[in-house]
Amino acid sequence: MRERAEEDALGTVMVPEDAYYGAQTRRALDNFPVSGFSFPPSFIRALGLVKKAAAMVNRDLGLLDADLAEAVIEAAREVADGRLDGQFVLDVFQTGSGTSTNMNANEVIAGRANEILTGRRGGKSPVHPNDHVNKGQSSNDVIPSVIHIAALLTLRRRLIPSLEALHRSLNEKALEFAGVLKIGRTHLQDAVPMSLGQEFSGYARQVELAIERVKRIEPALGELALGGTAIGTGLNTHPEFAGRVIAVIARETGCPFREAVNHFEAQAAQDAAVEAGGALKTVAVSLAKIANDLRWLASGPRCGLGEINLPSLQPGSSIMPGKVNPVIPEVVLQVAAQVIGNDAAVTFGAQAGNFELNTMLPLIAHNLLQSVELLSSAASLFASKCVAGITANREKSASNIERSLMLSTYLVPAIGYDRASAVAREAHRTGKTIREVVLEQGLMSPERIDDLLGKIPIA
């Protein structure tokens, strides 16, 4: 590999000839452990968007030469469009402010801008990574802002649409199964009858509420730390810089981003990320409850509950022919477990806001954005590959109801609780149905018991 020599404050370092980044990125790359985790595209593209907007505003404020600014804007646009993703080479686990990745972006954008202007890739002239690309900024206000931008954009563009698709699919099944009677269950024991549609309506409502919860975190993520620079005082930045940059970002994304009310809070704390992580955890728990119920309802097919049929996606066993497993619900359950763990990591990271800066920003970014992406993919998959193909096993559900001892509950208004309990015990002892015991004991006429057992509410 051909390399070129570049210098930073610590001396000379060799950089690959085909790299846009420079010495600072290379030094970080050589010294950080490689976990295999890198920042997701949503983060890198939000970072490019911030750099592009900053260059536009610095140009308009007369702080950046127009020709240099245009080259920086074009290079940053390429980052925001994902065309330079391969140049972002650093591990998530780095300096806690995210300075290394901010400088990676500064060097890549400067290196590409220099290529646009001179035909020579990389370097610090005529565009300098710090003096021009990073003008009016600090890693300490850029990285918290990028976390918010990437999270909010991904919520709007990926997670909410995926949850809406899942809600529609569950709601359609609630309507489709409205007339399918089945036994309800509490404590994993038989309870009174209900309709399968009612059961699915509960799932649909859970997802509807999940969407509302996700939307409620948008205002908190809409506050951006840009303008605070090093510690929140706004040192070395134009007083109009933050407001103008954020206005550009809001216009280009269609999201209501605004300058933080208090820059010291915005840089020292990550409470909005904790709030977002908690909402995502709640969504994960909701999806896990639904997925687990569907596994149980489809258990069998002959020796389990077997009240619904899940789509068959792949052979379920390498040794048992004909076995089909609840693949997608199990995917959702694993995603939920990961998101719950990610929330714990975000929470732990956010408590590291010592004095004027949080020093676990990369950890927070990685876990929060991974949760959004995982839930987006899982909800979409759940809707299209599982819920949409569910069918009801009407015969099994009807048989379960007829054999249930809890039908005795419907007898209470006519014969009282104690006598109804005796009927249930006798049915359990003999293996007979509630209907059969009532008729054998002459407790009421066939018409009367039909009338009582026909009062199952399914609307």
C-alpha positions as CSV (number, residue, x, y, z in Angstrom):
1,M,0.0,0.0,0.0
2,R,1.3,3.4,-1.0
3,E,1.4,5.9,1.9
4,R,2.0,9.6,2.3
5,A,3.5,11.4,5.3
6,E,1.3,13.8,7.2
7,E,1.9,15.8,10.4
8,D,-0.2,16.7,13.4
9,A,0.7,18.2,16.8
10,L,2.5,15.0,17.8
11,G,4.7,14.7,14.7
12,T,4.7,12.8,11.4
13,V,2.5,9.7,10.7
14,M,2.0,7.7,7.5
15,V,-1.4,7.8,5.9
16,P,-2.6,5.5,3.0
17,E,-2.3,7.3,-0.3
18,D,-6.0,6.6,-1.2
19,A,-7.3,8.0,2.1
20,Y,-9.0,11.4,2.4
21,Y,-8.4,11.4,6.2
22,G,-5.1,12.5,7.7
23,A,-2.7,12.1,10.5
24,Q,-5.1,12.6,13.5
25,T,-7.4,9.9,12.2
26,R,-4.5,7.5,11.4
27,R,-3.0,8.0,14.9
28,A,-6.3,7.2,16.5
29,L,-6.8,4.2,14.2
30,D,-3.4,2.8,15.2
31,N,-4.0,3.3,18.9
32,F,-7.6,2.3,19.5
33,P,-8.7,-1.3,20.1
34,V,-10.8,-2.6,17.3
35,S,-14.1,-4.0,18.6
36,G,-15.6,-4.5,15.2
37,F,-18.2,-1.9,16.1
38,S,-18.4,1.3,13.9
39,F,-20.8,4.2,13.9
40,P,-23.9,3.4,11.8
41,P,-24.5,5.2,8.5
42,S,-27.2,7.3,10.2
43,F,-24.6,8.8,12.5
44,I,-22.0,9.5,9.8
45,R,-24.6,11.1,7.5
46,A,-25.9,13.3,10.3
47,L,-22.3,14.3,10.9
48,G,-21.9,15.2,7.3
49,L,-25.1,17.3,7.4
50,V,-23.8,19.3,10.4
51,K,-20.5,20.0,8.6
52,K,-22.3,21.0,5.4
53,A,-24.7,23.4,7.2
54,A,-21.8,24.9,9.2
55,A,-19.8,25.6,6.0
56,M,-22.9,27.2,4.4
57,V,-23.4,29.5,7.4
58,N,-19.7,30.4,7.8
59,R,-19.7,31.4,4.1
60,D,-22.9,33.5,4.6
61,L,-21.4,35.2,7.7
62,G,-18.3,36.1,5.7
63,L,-16.1,33.8,7.9
64,L,-15.1,31.4,5.2
65,D,-13.9,32.2,1.7
66,A,-16.6,31.4,-0.8
67,D,-14.5,29.1,-3.0
68,L,-13.2,27.1,0.0
69,A,-16.7,27.0,1.4
70,E,-18.2,25.6,-1.8
71,A,-15.6,22.8,-1.8
72,V,-16.3,22.0,1.8
73,I,-20.0,22.0,1.2
74,E,-19.7,19.6,-1.7
75,A,-17.4,17.3,0.2
76,A,-19.7,17.3,3.3
77,R,-22.7,16.6,1.0
78,E,-20.9,13.5,-0.2
79,V,-20.5,12.4,3.4
80,A,-24.2,13.1,4.1
81,D,-25.1,11.2,1.0
82,G,-23.1,8.1,2.2
83,R,-20.6,8.3,-0.7
84,L,-17.6,8.4,1.6
85,D,-18.6,5.9,4.3
86,G,-15.5,3.8,3.7
87,Q,-13.4,6.7,4.9
88,F,-14.8,6.5,8.4
89,V,-12.5,3.9,9.8
90,L,-12.6,4.4,13.6
91,D,-14.0,2.1,16.2
92,V,-16.9,3.2,18.4
93,F,-14.8,2.7,21.5
94,Q,-12.6,5.8,21.4
95,T,-12.2,9.0,23.3
96,G,-15.4,9.6,25.2
97,S,-16.2,12.9,23.6
98,G,-16.2,11.4,20.1
99,T,-13.3,13.8,19.2
100,S,-11.6,11.2,17.1
101,T,-14.6,10.7,14.8
102,N,-15.3,14.4,14.6
103,M,-11.7,14.8,13.4
104,N,-12.1,11.9,11.1
105,A,-15.0,13.8,9.5
106,N,-13.0,17.1,9.4
107,E,-10.1,15.4,7.7
108,V,-12.2,13.5,5.2
109,I,-14.1,16.6,4.2
110,A,-10.9,18.7,4.0
111,G,-9.1,16.0,2.1
112,R,-12.0,15.7,-0.4
113,A,-12.4,19.5,-0.7
114,N,-8.7,19.8,-1.4
115,E,-9.0,17.2,-4.1
116,I,-12.0,19.2,-5.6
117,L,-9.9,22.4,-5.6
118,T,-6.4,21.1,-6.5
119,G,-6.7,17.6,-7.8
120,R,-4.6,16.4,-4.8
121,R,-6.3,14.2,-2.2
122,G,-5.9,14.8,1.5
123,G,-3.7,17.3,3.3
124,K,-4.5,20.6,5.0
125,S,-4.2,23.1,2.2
126,P,-6.0,25.0,0.9
127,V,-8.7,23.6,3.1
128,H,-7.7,22.9,6.7
129,P,-9.6,20.3,8.8
130,N,-9.7,22.5,12.0
131,D,-9.6,26.0,10.7
132,H,-12.2,25.6,8.0
133,V,-14.2,22.5,8.3
134,N,-14.5,22.6,12.1
135,K,-14.9,26.4,12.2
136,G,-17.3,27.5,15.0
137,Q,-17.5,24.0,16.4
138,S,-16.1,21.6,18.9
139,S,-16.5,17.8,19.2
140,N,-18.2,18.6,22.5
141,D,-21.2,20.3,20.9
142,V,-21.1,18.5,17.5
143,I,-21.3,14.9,18.7
144,P,-24.2,15.4,21.1
145,S,-26.0,17.2,18.3
146,V,-25.3,14.4,15.8
147,I,-26.7,11.8,18.3
148,H,-30.0,13.8,18.5
149,I,-30.2,14.4,14.7
150,A,-29.4,10.7,13.8
151,A,-31.8,9.4,16.4
152,L,-34.7,11.7,15.5
153,L,-34.3,11.1,11.7
154,T,-34.2,7.4,12.1
155,L,-37.2,7.4,14.4
156,R,-39.2,9.3,11.8
157,R,-37.9,7.6,8.7
158,R,-37.6,4.0,9.9
159,L,-39.1,3.2,13.3
160,I,-42.4,5.0,13.2
161,P,-43.3,3.7,9.7
162,S,-42.4,0.2,10.7
163,L,-44.6,0.4,13.9
164,E,-47.4,1.8,11.8
165,A,-47.2,-1.1,9.4
166,L,-47.3,-3.5,12.4
167,H,-50.2,-1.7,13.9
168,R,-52.2,-2.0,10.6
169,S,-51.4,-5.6,10.3
170,L,-52.5,-6.4,13.9
171,N,-55.6,-4.3,13.5
172,E,-56.6,-6.1,10.3
173,K,-56.3,-9.4,12.2
174,A,-58.4,-8.1,15.0
175,L,-61.2,-7.4,12.5
176,E,-60.6,-10.7,10.7
177,F,-60.8,-12.7,13.9
178,A,-63.7,-10.9,15.5
179,G,-66.0,-13.8,15.2
180,V,-63.5,-16.5,16.3
181,L,-64.3,-17.7,19.8
182,K,-61.5,-19.0,22.0
183,I,-60.7,-19.4,25.6
184,G,-59.1,-16.6,27.5
185,R,-56.3,-17.3,30.0
186,T,-55.0,-15.8,33.2
187,H,-52.1,-17.1,35.3
188,L,-51.6,-19.5,32.3
189,Q,-54.8,-21.2,33.3
190,D,-58.2,-21.3,31.5
191,A,-60.3,-18.3,32.0
192,V,-63.6,-17.2,30.4
193,P,-64.1,-17.1,26.6
194,M,-63.3,-14.2,24.4
195,S,-62.8,-13.7,20.7
196,L,-59.5,-14.0,19.0
197,G,-60.2,-10.6,17.5
198,Q,-60.4,-9.1,21.0
199,E,-57.0,-10.6,21.9
200,F,-55.4,-9.1,18.7
201,S,-57.1,-5.8,19.4
202,G,-55.0,-5.6,22.6
203,Y,-51.8,-6.2,20.6
204,A,-52.8,-3.5,18.1
205,R,-53.4,-1.1,20.9
206,Q,-50.0,-1.8,22.5
207,V,-48.3,-0.9,19.2
208,E,-50.5,2.2,18.8
209,L,-49.3,3.3,22.2
210,A,-45.8,2.5,21.3
211,I,-46.0,4.9,18.4
212,E,-47.3,7.6,20.7
213,R,-44.4,7.0,23.1
214,V,-41.9,7.3,20.4
215,K,-43.4,10.5,19.1
216,R,-43.3,12.0,22.6
217,I,-39.5,11.9,22.7
218,E,-39.2,14.0,19.6
219,P,-39.2,17.3,21.3
220,A,-36.3,16.3,23.6
221,L,-34.2,15.1,20.7
222,G,-35.0,18.2,18.8
223,E,-32.8,20.4,21.1
224,L,-29.3,20.6,19.7
225,A,-26.1,21.5,21.5
226,L,-24.5,23.3,18.6
227,G,-23.1,26.7,19.5
228,G,-21.7,25.7,22.9
229,T,-18.3,24.8,21.5
230,A,-15.9,23.5,24.2
231,I,-17.9,23.7,27.4
232,G,-21.1,25.6,26.6
233,T,-19.9,29.2,26.6
234,G,-19.8,29.5,22.8
235,L,-16.1,30.3,22.8
236,N,-14.7,31.1,19.2
237,T,-18.1,31.0,17.5
238,H,-20.2,33.7,15.9
239,P,-23.3,34.6,18.0
240,E,-25.6,33.8,15.0
241,F,-23.8,30.6,14.0
242,A,-25.8,28.1,16.0
243,G,-29.2,29.4,15.2
244,R,-28.5,29.7,11.5
245,V,-26.9,26.2,11.3
246,I,-29.7,24.6,13.1
247,A,-32.2,26.4,10.8
248,V,-30.5,24.9,7.8
249,I,-30.6,21.4,9.4
250,A,-34.3,21.8,10.2
251,R,-35.1,22.9,6.7
252,E,-33.2,20.1,5.0
253,T,-34.6,17.3,7.3
254,G,-38.1,18.6,7.8
255,C,-37.6,18.1,11.6
256,P,-38.2,20.8,14.2
257,F,-34.6,21.1,15.4
258,R,-33.8,24.1,17.6
259,E,-31.0,25.5,19.7
260,A,-30.7,24.1,23.2
261,V,-32.2,26.3,25.8
262,N,-29.1,25.9,28.0
263,H,-25.8,24.8,26.4
264,F,-24.3,23.6,29.7
265,E,-27.1,21.1,30.1
266,A,-27.0,20.1,26.5
267,Q,-23.3,19.2,26.7
268,A,-22.9,18.0,30.3
269,A,-25.9,15.7,30.3
270,Q,-27.5,13.2,28.0
271,D,-30.9,13.0,29.7
272,A,-32.7,13.1,26.3
273,A,-30.9,10.0,25.2
274,V,-31.9,8.3,28.5
275,E,-35.5,9.3,27.9
276,A,-35.3,8.0,24.3
277,G,-33.7,4.7,25.4
278,G,-36.4,4.2,28.0
279,A,-39.1,4.7,25.4
280,L,-37.4,2.3,23.1
281,K,-37.1,-0.2,25.9
282,T,-40.9,0.1,26.5
283,V,-41.5,-0.6,22.8
284,A,-39.3,-3.6,23.0
285,V,-41.2,-5.0,26.0
286,S,-44.5,-4.5,24.1
287,L,-43.2,-6.4,21.1
288,A,-41.8,-9.1,23.3
289,K,-45.2,-9.6,25.0
290,I,-46.9,-9.9,21.6
291,A,-44.3,-12.2,20.1
292,N,-44.3,-14.5,23.1
293,D,-48.1,-14.8,23.1
294,L,-48.1,-15.7,19.4
295,R,-45.5,-18.4,20.1
296,W,-47.8,-19.9,22.8
297,L,-51.0,-19.5,20.7
298,A,-49.4,-21.3,17.8
299,S,-47.7,-24.0,20.0
300,G,-48.3,-27.6,18.8
301,P,-49.5,-28.0,16.2
302,R,-51.2,-31.1,17.8
303,C,-49.9,-31.2,21.4
304,G,-50.0,-27.5,22.3
305,L,-52.5,-24.7,22.3
306,G,-52.7,-24.6,18.5
307,E,-55.3,-21.8,18.3
308,I,-53.5,-19.9,15.5
309,N,-51.2,-20.9,12.7
310,L,-48.0,-19.0,12.0
311,P,-46.5,-18.8,8.5
312,S,-44.1,-21.6,7.7
313,L,-40.8,-19.9,6.8
314,Q,-38.2,-22.6,7.1
315,P,-37.6,-26.2,8.3
316,G,-37.6,-26.1,12.1
317,S,-35.3,-28.9,12.9
318,S,-32.2,-30.6,11.4
319,I,-33.4,-33.9,12.9
320,M,-37.2,-33.8,13.2
321,P,-38.9,-33.8,9.8
322,G,-42.0,-31.6,9.4
323,K,-41.2,-29.4,12.4
324,V,-41.8,-25.7,11.9
325,N,-40.7,-23.2,14.5
326,P,-42.0,-19.7,15.3
327,V,-39.0,-18.0,13.7
328,I,-40.0,-14.4,13.5
329,P,-41.4,-14.2,17.1
330,E,-38.1,-15.6,18.3
331,V,-36.3,-13.0,16.3
332,V,-38.4,-10.3,17.9
333,L,-37.7,-11.7,21.4
334,Q,-34.0,-11.6,20.8
335,V,-34.2,-8.0,19.5
336,A,-36.2,-7.0,22.5
337,A,-33.5,-8.5,24.8
338,Q,-30.8,-6.6,23.0
339,V,-32.7,-3.3,23.1
340,I,-33.3,-3.7,26.9
341,G,-29.5,-4.3,27.3
342,N,-28.8,-1.2,25.1
343,D,-31.0,0.9,27.4
344,A,-28.9,-0.1,30.4
345,A,-25.8,0.8,28.5
346,V,-27.2,4.2,27.5
347,T,-28.3,4.8,31.1
348,F,-24.8,3.9,32.4
349,G,-23.2,6.1,29.8
350,A,-25.4,9.1,30.6
351,Q,-24.3,9.1,34.2
352,A,-20.8,9.9,33.0
353,G,-21.6,13.6,32.5
354,N,-18.9,14.8,34.8
355,F,-18.9,18.6,35.1
356,E,-19.2,20.2,31.6
357,L,-19.0,17.1,29.4
358,N,-20.3,13.6,29.1
359,T,-17.4,11.3,28.2
360,M,-19.4,8.2,27.0
361,L,-20.9,9.8,23.9
362,P,-19.8,7.1,21.5
363,L,-21.2,4.4,23.7
364,I,-24.5,6.3,23.9
365,A,-24.7,6.9,20.2
366,H,-23.9,3.2,19.4
367,N,-26.5,1.7,21.7
368,L,-29.3,4.2,21.1
369,L,-29.0,4.1,17.3
370,Q,-28.7,0.4,17.3
371,S,-31.9,0.1,19.3
372,V,-33.7,2.3,16.8
373,E,-32.5,0.3,13.9
374,L,-33.1,-3.1,15.5
375,L,-36.7,-2.2,16.5
376,S,-37.4,-0.8,13.0
377,S,-36.3,-3.9,11.3
378,A,-38.0,-6.2,13.8
379,A,-41.3,-4.4,13.6
380,S,-41.3,-4.5,9.8
381,L,-40.4,-8.1,9.7
382,F,-43.0,-9.0,12.4
383,A,-45.7,-7.3,10.3
384,S,-44.8,-8.7,6.9
385,K,-43.4,-12.1,7.6
386,C,-45.5,-13.2,10.6
387,V,-48.7,-11.3,11.5
388,A,-49.9,-10.8,7.9
389,G,-49.9,-14.6,7.4
390,I,-51.5,-15.7,10.7
391,T,-54.6,-17.8,10.4
392,A,-57.1,-19.0,13.0
393,N,-57.6,-22.6,14.0
394,R,-61.3,-22.2,14.6
395,E,-62.0,-25.9,15.3
396,K,-59.3,-26.1,18.0
397,S,-60.5,-22.9,19.6
398,A,-64.2,-24.0,19.6
399,S,-63.1,-27.4,21.1
400,N,-61.1,-25.6,23.9
401,I,-64.1,-23.5,24.8
402,E,-66.5,-26.5,25.0
403,R,-64.1,-28.4,27.3
404,S,-63.2,-25.5,29.5
405,L,-64.3,-25.7,33.1
406,M,-64.5,-21.9,33.3
407,L,-67.8,-22.0,31.4
408,S,-69.1,-22.6,34.9
409,T,-68.7,-18.8,35.4
410,Y,-71.7,-18.2,33.1
411,L,-73.9,-20.4,35.4
412,V,-73.3,-18.2,38.5
413,P,-76.2,-15.8,37.9
414,A,-78.6,-18.8,37.6
415,I,-77.4,-21.3,40.2
416,G,-74.9,-19.4,42.4
417,Y,-71.1,-19.5,42.9
418,D,-71.0,-22.6,45.1
419,R,-73.2,-24.8,43.0
420,A,-71.3,-23.6,39.9
421,S,-68.0,-24.6,41.6
422,A,-69.4,-28.0,42.3
423,V,-70.3,-28.5,38.7
424,A,-66.8,-27.5,37.6
425,R,-65.2,-29.9,40.1
426,E,-67.5,-32.7,38.9
427,A,-66.6,-32.0,35.2
428,H,-62.9,-32.0,36.1
429,R,-63.3,-35.3,38.0
430,T,-65.2,-37.1,35.3
431,G,-63.7,-35.5,32.2
432,K,-67.1,-34.3,31.1
433,T,-68.0,-30.9,29.9
434,I,-69.8,-28.3,32.0
435,R,-72.8,-28.7,29.7
436,E,-72.9,-32.4,30.1
437,V,-72.8,-32.2,34.0
438,V,-75.5,-29.6,34.1
439,L,-77.8,-31.6,32.0
440,E,-77.1,-34.9,33.8
441,Q,-77.8,-33.2,37.2
442,G,-81.0,-31.6,35.8
443,L,-79.9,-28.2,37.0
444,M,-81.5,-26.5,34.0
445,S,-83.0,-27.2,30.6
446,P,-80.9,-27.5,27.4
447,E,-82.5,-24.2,26.2
448,R,-81.5,-22.4,29.4
449,I,-77.9,-23.5,29.3
450,D,-77.7,-22.7,25.6
451,D,-79.0,-19.2,26.5
452,L,-76.4,-18.7,29.3
453,L,-73.5,-20.1,27.3
454,G,-74.4,-18.0,24.4
455,K,-73.8,-14.8,26.2
456,I,-70.0,-14.7,25.5
457,P,-69.2,-11.0,24.7
458,I,-67.2,-10.8,21.4
459,A,-68.0,-7.3,20.2
